C-alpha cells in the first residue's frame, strides 16, 4: 500500500515496512521526518489500528498533586519550582494532600500522580509516610507517583541502594512510576537544559531497576527545543531497547516544551503542530514494543490532542483537575470526562475510561 506522493522509493519502503510490523532502524526513523504529514498520519493510524483493533480511544480520570515546589535542580524549562528558602516555596500538609485526593475520588477518579520538586529537606521517612497514608485512606486509588529525579535524590540522601528504596516505597503502597525527567536521553542536551538531573544512563538504569522489583512505569520525551531530529530518534531507540529488555513501560507520552514563563528558554519558538504530529506518528511507527501512545492534550491543547488521534495515538491522557507545574507557563488545566468523551466521539472513535493498567472500566458508545 503506497501512502506517499513522493518519488523516493526508500521512503515508501520504510513506511511499508513499519505498516507491516517490521522494526525500523535509527536511520529509517530519521528518514521518516522527510515524509509528508498526512502519509505519516495514515501509516501511524494503520499501525495503531493493528495494535488496537476495536476503535476505542481511552482516557483516565486522575489528578496531579504537586506536594512541594521547593527544588534545587534548577532546570531551564521549569517555571514551577522555587529555591528551598524562597518565600514562595511550599510543602503541602497531609491534610491538604488528602483533600485533593478526596476531590479526585468524588469525581470517580482512579489514579493520583503525587510529584513535586526535589526538596532537600525531605527524606525517605517523609515519602514512606505520605505514600502509606494515602494508600491506607484511599486504597481504591492507584498511586502513580514520584519522579525518577525525586527517588534518585532520596536514595543518594539516605545513602541507600536504589533497589532498596524502591522496594520500601512499593511496600508502602506505591503502585507505579511516571516517566518524567527523561527530556531527551542524550547528554549533549541534558548538560545544557538540566545538568543537575540524573543523566541518561541513570534514567534508564532507574527504570530497569524499578521494572525488576515489579514497579511498571511510563516513558516520556520533551522535544522542540535544542535537540536535533537524530537525537529524538536516539531517545526513542534507547526506550525501545530497554522495553525489549524489561517490558516494563506501559505507555509513551511525547510533549513539546512550553518556553513561556521560563526566562532561560524564552528565546525558543514553541514547536508547531506539524512537528508535534510528525513526532507523535513516528513514535507510533518506531516504538513497536510499547503498546500505548498518548496524545498530549495537556501540553498541546485539546484540539491538537484530538487531531493526534489520527496520528497513531490510542489514548488521550487524563481529566486533570489542576497541574501546578504547567500553570505558571500559561497552560490552563481543567478538563472533565465529558470533554474528552466528546472530543473522542467527534474524531470518529469510541471513548472508554481506563485505569492505570489500561483495563477498560466503562465504554461510552
C-alpha positions in Angstrom: 0.0 0.0 0.0 1.7 3.2 -1.2 0.9 6.0 1.1 3.2 8.7 -0.1 3.2 11.0 -3.0 7.0 11.3 -3.1 9.3 9.9 -5.7 11.6 8.4 -3.0 11.3 4.6 -3.1 13.4 4.3 0.1 10.9 6.4 2.0 8.0 4.4 0.6 9.6 1.1 1.6 10.3 2.5 5.1 6.6 3.3 5.6 5.5 -0.1 4.2 8.0 -1.8 6.5 6.5 0.0 9.6 2.9 -0.8 8.5 3.8 -4.5 8.1 5.1 -4.5 11.7 8.8 -4.8 10.8 11.3 -3.0 13.1 12.7 0.3 11.8 16.3 1.2 12.5 17.6 4.6 13.6 18.4 5.8 10.1 14.9 4.8 8.9 13.3 6.6 11.8 15.2 9.8 10.9 14.2 9.4 7.3 10.5 9.5 8.2 10.8 13.1 9.2 11.2 13.9 5.4 7.8 12.2 4.8 4.7 14.4 4.3 2.5 14.8 7.3 -0.7 13.1 6.0 1.1 10.0 4.8 2.7 9.7 8.3 -0.7 10.0 9.9 -2.2 7.3 7.7 0.7 4.9 8.4 0.6 5.5 12.1 -3.2 5.0 12.2 -2.8 1.7 10.4 -0.2 0.6 12.9 -2.4 1.8 15.8 -5.4 0.0 14.4 -3.4 -3.2 14.1 -2.4 -3.0 17.8 -5.8 -1.7 19.0 -8.3 -3.0 16.5 -11.6 -2.2 18.4 -11.8 1.6 17.5 -11.6 2.5 21.2 -9.6 5.6 22.4 -9.0 5.6 26.2 -8.7 8.2 28.9 -8.3 8.1 32.7 -9.8 10.2 35.4 -6.9 11.4 37.5 -5.2 14.4 39.1 -1.8 15.7 39.9 -0.9 16.7 43.4 2.2 18.9 43.5 3.1 18.4 47.1 6.2 20.7 47.1 7.7 23.3 44.7 10.9 23.6 46.7 13.7 22.3 44.4 17.4 22.8 43.9 17.7 21.0 40.5 17.2 24.4 38.6 16.1 23.1 35.2 16.0 25.8 32.5 12.5 24.8 31.3 10.7 24.7 34.7 8.5 27.7 35.7 7.1 25.8 38.7 10.0 25.4 41.2 11.2 27.8 43.8 14.5 27.5 45.6 14.1 25.8 49.0 14.4 29.1 51.0 12.4 31.2 48.7 9.3 32.9 50.3 7.1 31.2 47.7 8.4 27.7 48.4 5.8 25.3 50.0 5.3 21.8 51.1 1.7 20.6 51.5 0.4 19.1 54.7 -1.0 15.6 54.7 -4.5 17.0 55.3 -4.1 19.2 52.1 -2.9 16.2 50.1 -5.9 14.2 51.4 -8.3 16.9 50.5 -7.0 17.0 46.9 -7.3 13.2 46.6 -10.8 13.2 48.1 -11.8 15.6 45.3 -10.5 13.1 42.8 -12.4 10.2 44.4 -15.6 12.3 44.5 -15.3 12.6 40.7 -14.8 8.8 40.2 -11.1 9.1 39.7 -8.8 6.1 39.9 -5.2 7.5 39.7 -3.2 10.1 41.5 0.2 11.5 40.4 1.9 12.9 43.5 5.0 14.7 42.3 7.0 17.8 43.1 10.3 19.4 43.3 13.4 17.8 44.7 13.2 19.3 48.2 16.5 18.7 50.1 14.7 18.9 53.4 12.6 15.8 52.8 13.9 12.3 53.5 12.8 8.8 52.9 10.6 8.7 56.1 8.5 11.6 54.7 7.8 9.8 51.5 7.1 6.5 53.1 4.7 8.1 55.5 3.0 10.1 52.7 2.6 7.0 50.4 1.5 4.8 53.3 -1.1 7.3 54.5 -2.6 7.9 51.0 -2.7 4.1 50.3 -4.5 3.4 53.6 -7.0 6.2 53.3 -7.7 5.7 49.5 -7.0 2.0 48.7 -9.0 2.2 45.5 -6.7 4.9 44.1 -3.7 3.8 42.1 -0.6 5.7 43.3 1.3 6.5 40.1 3.8 8.9 41.7 7.2 10.3 42.4 9.6 11.0 39.6 12.9 9.4 38.8 14.7 12.5 39.9 12.9 12.6 43.3 13.5 9.0 44.1 17.1 9.1 42.9 17.8 12.0 45.2 16.1 10.1 48.1 18.4 7.2 47.6 21.5 9.4 47.5 20.4 11.4 50.5 19.8 8.2 52.5 23.0 6.5 51.1 20.8 3.5 50.3 20.8 1.3 47.1 18.1 2.5 44.7 16.6 -1.0 44.7 16.1 -1.0 48.4 14.4 2.5 48.3 12.1 1.3 45.5 11.1 -1.8 47.4 10.3 0.2 50.6 8.2 2.6 48.5 6.4 -0.3 46.9 5.7 -1.9 50.2 4.3 1.4 51.5 1.8 1.5 48.6 3.5 3.0 45.6 1.9 1.2 42.5 3.9 2.6 39.5 6.2 5.4 38.4 5.6 8.2 35.9 8.2 8.8 33.2 9.0 12.5 33.8 12.6 13.7 33.8 13.6 11.9 30.6 13.6 15.1 28.5 16.0 14.0 25.7 18.1 11.0 26.6 21.3 12.5 25.1 23.9 14.0 27.3 24.6 16.9 25.0 21.1 18.2 25.5 20.8 17.3 29.2 24.1 19.0 30.0 22.6 22.3 28.8 19.0 22.2 29.9 19.1 20.1 33.1 22.7 19.5 34.1 21.8 18.7 37.8 19.4 15.9 36.9 20.2 12.2 36.7 22.0 11.5 33.4 20.6 9.5 30.5 22.1 6.2 31.6 21.0 6.8 35.1 17.4 7.5 34.0 17.3 4.2 32.0 19.0 2.3 34.8 16.4 3.6 37.3 13.5 2.3 35.2 15.4 -1.0 34.7 15.6 -1.3 38.4 12.0 -0.3 39.0 10.8 -2.8 36.5 12.9 -5.5 38.2 11.1 -5.0 41.5 7.6 -5.0 39.9 7.1 -1.3 39.5 5.9 -0.5 36.0 6.3 2.9 34.5 5.7 5.2 31.6 8.2 6.7 29.2 8.2 10.3 28.0 10.0 12.8 25.7 10.1 16.6 25.9 11.1 17.9 22.5 11.1 21.0 20.4 13.9 23.0 22.0 17.6 22.4 21.2 17.7 18.7 20.3 18.3 17.5 16.7 16.0 15.1 14.8 18.7 12.5 15.2 18.7 13.0 19.0 14.9 12.5 19.1 15.4 9.1 17.4 18.3 8.2 19.7 15.9 8.9 22.6 13.2 6.6 21.1 15.8 3.9 20.3 17.0 3.8 23.9 13.5 3.5 25.2 12.7 0.7 22.7 15.9 -1.1 23.7 15.0 -1.0 27.4 11.5 -2.1 26.7 12.9 -5.1 24.8 14.8 -6.0 28.0 12.2 -5.4 30.7 8.7 -4.9 29.1 8.0 -2.5 31.9 6.8 0.6 30.1 3.0 0.8 29.9 2.9 3.8 27.5 4.9 6.6 25.8 3.9 10.2 26.1 5.7 12.8 24.0 5.1 16.5 24.5 6.6 19.8 23.4 8.4 22.3 25.5 6.4 25.4 26.5 9.0 28.2 26.9 6.5 30.7 28.4 7.3 31.6 32.0 10.8 30.2 31.7 13.2 33.1 31.1 16.2 30.9 30.1 14.1 29.2 27.4 12.1 32.1 26.3 14.2 32.6 23.1 13.0 29.2 21.8 10.0 29.3 19.5 7.4 26.7 20.5 7.3 23.6 18.3 4.5 23.8 15.7 1.5 21.5 15.3 3.0 19.8 12.3 6.2 19.0 14.2 4.3 17.6 17.1 2.1 15.4 14.9 5.0 14.1 12.9 6.9 13.2 16.1 3.8 11.5 17.5 3.2 9.5 14.4 6.9 8.5 14.1 6.8 7.4 17.7 4.0 5.0 16.9 5.9 3.6 13.9 9.2 3.3 15.7 8.2 2.1 19.2 6.9 -1.3 18.1 7.1 -2.8 21.6 5.3 -0.1 23.6 1.6 -0.8 23.4 0.1 2.6 24.1 0.9 6.1 22.7 -0.7 9.1 24.3 -1.8 12.2 22.5 -0.9 15.1 24.7 -3.9 17.5 25.1 -2.4 18.7 28.4 0.6 20.5 26.7 -0.6 20.7 23.1 -4.2 21.8 23.8 -7.5 19.9 23.4 -7.8 20.5 19.7 -4.3 19.2 18.9 -4.8 16.3 21.3 -7.9 15.4 19.3 -6.0 15.6 16.0 -3.3 13.4 17.4 -5.8 10.6 17.5 -5.4 10.4 13.7 -1.6 10.2 14.0 -1.2 7.0 15.9 -2.4 7.7 19.5 -4.7 5.3 21.2 -5.1 7.3 24.4 -5.8 10.9 25.2 -4.5 11.0 28.8 -6.3 12.2 31.9 -9.0 14.5 33.0 -6.9 16.6 35.3 -8.3 18.9 37.9 -5.1 21.0 38.1 -1.5 20.9 37.2 0.6 23.4 39.3 3.7 22.6 37.2 2.2 23.8 33.9 0.0 26.6 35.2 3.0 29.1 35.5 3.6 28.6 31.8 0.1 29.9 31.0 -1.4 26.4 30.3 -4.8 26.1 31.9 -5.6 22.7 33.2 -9.2 21.7 33.9 -10.9 19.1 31.9 -13.9 16.9 32.6 -14.6 13.4 31.4 -17.4 14.6 29.2 -15.0 16.9 27.4 -12.7 14.1 26.4 -15.7 11.8 25.6 -17.0 14.5 23.2 -13.6 15.0 21.6 -13.0 11.3 21.0 -16.5 10.8 19.6 -16.1 13.8 17.3 -12.9 12.3 16.0 -14.8 9.2 15.0 -13.7 6.8 17.8 -15.3 5.1 20.7 -14.4 6.7 24.1 -13.6 4.4 27.1 -12.5 5.2 30.6 -9.5 3.1 31.7 -7.4 2.6 34.8 -3.7 2.9 35.1 -3.2 -0.7 33.8 -5.2 0.2 30.6 -8.0 -2.0 31.7 -11.4 -0.7 30.4 -13.7 0.5 33.1 -16.5 1.9 31.0 -17.3 2.3 27.3 -19.2 5.4 26.1 -20.8 4.2 22.9 
